[in-house]
Amino acid sequence: MSAGAPAVGWRSLLTRRGRRSAPLRLRAAAALSVVAVLHLLGLALLGVGLATTPAGVLTLGMAGFAYTRGWLHSLDADHLAMIDNSTRKFLTEGHRPAAVGLAFSGGHSTVVVIAGIAVVAGVGWIREAADPGSALAGRLGLVGGLVSAGYLLLVAAANLPTLIAAWRDRRTSGAAGPRPLGLMGRVLRAPLARVRHAGHIYWFGVLFGLGFDTASTLSILMLTAAAGVAGAPPLTLLALPLLFAAGMTLGDSVNQLLMLRLYTAAVADRSRARLNLVVTAISIGAALAVAILTLAGIAAEHGWAGGVVTALAEVDTQWWGVGLLAVFAVVAASWALRRGFRSSDAPG
């Protein structure tokens, strides 16, 4: 290989066609490089603050809190369900996406960073947007919630033919190949037919983040405002939403790459159809559950709820994301152990 070959490889990522044909490792490295740049930028702005203000320890504590909140936010059930199901959809369509997690969290981070800039600049509308009782916050929350629930319902439906195929293949073996879609499959996948690559997922991340309704987002905006009152310089204030974004993009990117590996292993051979069946069913179930609870919350907030809907709206999903990750970890570990036992029992 010539000395210039790696550079050519990296340049290929600048075009959509090049990204499609580039090796997965190169695309994954590029996605993680973007995450690293966010970390470096946030730390650089933080360093300016630590060097120029006497409130260095306080600023450092706030930065650590912001980064941790961003990472924990990536474990929210809606993030996991959205990213995992989108990855599954693209894989079924013949793609091996490396930047779905980065694109989604990047869209979400765009909203947070713009809101943080607005807080630093003292823009009036951000106070109303971040006030849960305001009309603007209500409208933004409604848009964000409906987009979130709607997408999760549609992507769950788009993955349903894959689940049915895995059920039919559970007792067969041989190389897995593409299956022709029946009428039901074409109907279920039609609404998201134009969602073809990670760049489209970015805009869903923006819409998901419009509500300013998560504890993590609100806490970062309030933290940024409090740091400004404490006398932190503007560049340091901007470091807080950037570090939040860095933590969130890291968590979402790692989750997506791990799920891509698990899904790829599940579809590599029809003898693994049971693994494919289990992981796809869990992903679809998570998407449906999060969507239903989101819609129930919207209904309750607008006084449209009663009985079962009210009960659903009161369900605490704070640790659902962690539980979902734990379930996937158990499934992956069980499959790996079972595969290891089979290999050790093989003759020769």
SULMO-V810890 format. One record per run of one state. SS is the DSSP state (~ for helix, > for strand, _ for the rest). FROM is the first residue (numbers start at 0). TO is the last residue. If there is no record, write none. Layout:
{{SS:FROM:TO} {SS:FROM:TO}}
This chain:
{{_:0:3} {~:4:13} {_:14:14} {~:15:20} {_:21:22} {~:23:51} {_:52:54} {~:55:72} {_:73:75} {~:76:91} {_:92:98} {~:99:120} {_:121:122} {~:123:129} {_:130:133} {~:134:167} {_:168:173} {>:174:174} {_:175:181} {~:182:189} {_:190:196} {~:197:208} {_:209:213} {~:214:228} {_:229:232} {~:233:266} {_:267:267} {>:268:268} {~:269:300} {_:301:306} {~:307:312} {_:313:318} {~:319:344} {_:345:347}}
